[in-house]
Amino acid sequence: MYMFKTNQPKETMTNNTNQMMRVAETIRSQIHPHVLMCSAARNFGAFENEIGMYGIQFKISNTSKYKFATVRITLNGHDLYNIEIKNIRGRIVDSKTDIYCDQLSSTLENMWEKKELLNRWTKKELKYA
């Protein structure tokens, strides 16, 4: 999950790792726990993409759209998030760019759940016996 250049000094690698972990923890804290639980999110890890931006990656399963998939959320240079969902073969099946932190949970849920299912959830009224 961590991608480092081996010619970097040890101190730089430690600082980069700490910064990468802080970014990943911040992203995870901005996603509502119910959204993660409903998608069976697991195997969380920090990563650095090919242009040096940090993010978090995790696996989801048994959603209404995807049986198994990998989600990558990257902090871009505008302090916004880019989201990619890759299928089990590694192909990007859905992506969104420039997502604000307060839209992160709803955007993720809309990306991996079918619209019919989301409509049923929002139309249901809570009834107490």
N, C-alpha and C positions, 0 to 999 in steps of 0.2 A: 504494500500500500504506500509506503514512503518511498519517494523517488529522490535520491541524493546523488550528487556528483562526488565521486570518491576523492577528487583533488581539492575539495574544500577543507579548510582547517577545522579541527574538532570543535572549537568554540563557535564557529559560524554554524556548523551543523546542529549544535545544541540550541542555539538561538532560533534557527529556522524551525526546528522541531517544536520548540515551545510556542512559537508564534502560530505554526500550523495547527497545533492542538487547541490553542485558544480560539482560533477562528472556527474550527470544527465544533467545539463545545458551545460557542455562541450560536451557531446555526442550529444545532440540536435543541438548544433552550428556546429558540424562537418558534419551533414547531410544537403544536399542542400534542401532549402525550396520547390523547385518544386517537388522533390521526395515525400516529406511529403504531399504536396497539392494534387498531383495526386492519392495518396492512401487514401485520406480523413482521414489522421491521426488526432487523437483526444484523449482526456483523458490521457494526459501525466502525468507520476508520477515517482518519484524516488523509488527504492526498494533496499533491501539488501537480497541476496540469502542465502541459507542454509549454505554456507561456509564463509560467511562474505564479499563477494565481492559486490560492489555497481554497480548500473546500472539504466537504464531508461526503462519504459514500456509504451506502447501506443496501441491503437486499430486502426485497419485499416478496410476499407470496400470497396466493389465493385471494386476490382482489377480483372485482368483477371484469376487469379488462385483461389482467396478466396473471398467469399461473405462477411464474417466477420472473423476476426482473431485478435490475440493479439501478438504483437512483443515485445520481451524482449532482450535488448542489455546490456551485462554485460562487465565491464572492468575486464579482467583477470589479473593475477599476472605478466604477461610478457609485460604489457602496450599495449596489443592488445585487440580486442573485440571478444566476443562470441555472436552469434545471434541465437535466437530461435523464430519460428513462431508456435503458438498454435492455433488450431481450436476452434470453439465455445464450444466444449465439454472439452477443456483443454488438448487434446492430442497434443504432439509435431509432427507437420507435416513436418517441415523442420528446419535444424540447420546447422550452419557453425561455425567454430572455427578459432581463430588466424587471424582476419581480421585487417589490418592496417587502420588508420583513413582516409587516402586518398582513400581507396577502399570502404568505408562504403556506400556511396550513390549508387554506381553502383552495389554493392553486394545486397543491399536491393531491388533495382529495379529488379534485376535478380531473386531474390527469390520469389517475389510476382507477377510478370508479366510473361506471357507465352512467349516462345522464338519466336514464329511466330509474335507476336505483337511487340516485341523489334526489330526484323529484319525489319518489315515494317517501324518503326519509324526511323531507321538508314538509310534506303534506300531512304527515301523521300528527295528530294532536295527542298530547299526554292525557290519559284518562286514569284517574285514581279510583280505586274501588272503595 
